[in-house]
Amino acid sequence: MKKPDFVYVTYIATTPEKIWQALVDPALMRQYWLGAKAESPPHENISDWKPGSRWEHRRVDTGAVDMVGKVVEHTPPHRLTFTWARPNEFDDESKHSRVNFEIEPQGSGLVRLTVTHDGLEADPKMLAGISGGWPQVLSHLKTFLETGRALPRG
Amino acid sequence: MVARSADIDKVFKALADPGRRSLLDLLHGKNGRTLSELCAHMNMTRQSVTQHLQQLEDANLVAVVWHGREKLHYLNPVPLHEIYSRWIGKFEHSRLDALHNLKQRLEGNDDEKA
């Protein structure tokens, strides 16, 4: 396995099963997979999550597919792995990077969620885009699972 | 309140040391570094670097990944983002960006990419 390009870790006061649901259920995802700015509208990940199946990262309002990939591993509620590519590069596997979600209970009602993303070294633009996106999405996911709402009011 | 108070304390305390901030800068410049690589760029003993990294890890600002037999350190920006969202997130991003860009330009840093 290649050395990861990014490693993001967040500790969430919830259960592994709830994190898992938030990662695979579009109805939950659209509530936290968004940014505070208008350029980052809500997105959802659509897939049947079977290894080998396609997944799509879609804008909720327009249905536009912004990213695509293939499911690599689906082991609820511990590990979810899928590849990540631009829609027009789906057929070229060398252009796919890989995202891995690792869910580990820590005791005391806390669960550690580790997201690693690798295979980005050939694509600096994607690398730059991702480095802004993931911390925000994970921070919103944490807030959403702990309070029921991703963004603070006001 | 989302992040526990004690967790936020850990982040600020970890950031309150220039040596630890240098380590974060090194990882920001090149992520996924071994202890030896980091020591080579720091003017302090290996033991000091180890202790600083441990404190950064306790604050969740650094994440550690085993890659074969190597222990790699990564900058984890998520806690910083949580702090950002808490105190800055509700203010207008575009105005803040413009102010930041102006400051950069006035300080002669306008070749720095955002």
Interface residues (C-beta under 8 A of the other chain):
Chain A: M1 K3 P4 D5 F6 V7 Y8 V9 T10 Y11 A36 K37 T114 T116 S131 P135 Q136 L138 S139 K142 T143 E146 T147 L151 P152 G154
Chain B: V2 D7 N31 G32 N60 A63 V65 H67 L72 Y74 N76 P77 V78 P79 L80 H81 E82 S85 R86 G89 K90 H93
